Amino acid sequence: MFPTKQHLLTARTLGVAIIATIGLSACATYDDEFAGINSRLDRLDTQVQGAAQSAESANQAAQRANQRLDQVESRVQQLEAAPRRVPRG
């Protein structure tokens, strides 16, 4: 029994369907991997944003502390420059 055009067409269609299924399953695997990578990137982005906010808060606190130190230094210089008082008695 020789293969007819009908048989060849059916075999070709079946082959294309099998290849398409394998290709789509591979794409699904990559989709899962990309979803995992995107999830990790989102978590890292959130952590980076939190670290940036913490750094900004620390920077503002340091600036306020420096301002207070400048005020104290100014007052210390005034007291050191003031004439000495003579003790009573």
N, C-alpha and C positions, 0 to 999 in steps of 0.2 A: 504494500500500500504506500503510494507516494504522497508526500504532503501536498495539499492543494493550497491555493491562494488563501482560502478561508482559514486553514490551519496556520499558515504563516502569519496572517494578519492577527489572529487570536494570540499566537505566541509573542508577536511583537508588542501587542497591547499589554499583555501580561508582564512582559519584561519591563516596559516603560512604567507600569504601575508599581512594580517591585522597586525599581530604581527611585521613583518618586517618593515612595514610602520610606526608603532608607535615607534619602536626602532630607525629607521632612523630619524624621526622627533625629538626625544629626543637628538640624536647626533647632529643634526643641531642646537638645542638650546644650547648645550654645546659648539659647535664650535663658536657660536656667543658670548657666555660669555668669552671663551678663547681669542677670537679676541679682545674683549673690554679690558680684563685684560692685554693682551700683549701691546695694544696701550697705556694704562696707564703706564705700566712699561717702555715703550720706552720714554714717555714724562718725567717720573721721572729720567731716566738715562741721558737724555739730560740736565735736570736741574742740576743734580749732577755734570756732566762734566763741565757745565758752572760755578757752584759754586767753583769747584776745580781750574779752570783757574783763577777765580777772586781771590781766596785765594793765589794762586801762585804769581800773579801780586802784591798783597798787601804785600806778604812776601819779594819779591824783592825790592819793594819801601821802606819797613822798613829797610832792610839791607843797602840800599844806604843812608838812613837818618842816620843810626847808624854810618856809615863810616864818613859822614860829621860831626856828633857830635864829633867823636873821633878826627878829625882834628882840630876842633874848640877848644876842650879841651886841646889838645897839645899846640896850640898857646897861649891859656890863661895861661897855666902853664909857658910857656916861658916868657910871659910879666910879670907875677907875680914874677918870679925869677930874672928878670933883675934888675940891680941896679937902684935906684931912681935917677932921674935927678934933679939937682938943678935948681930951677927957676931962670931966669935972672932978674937982676935989683935990 
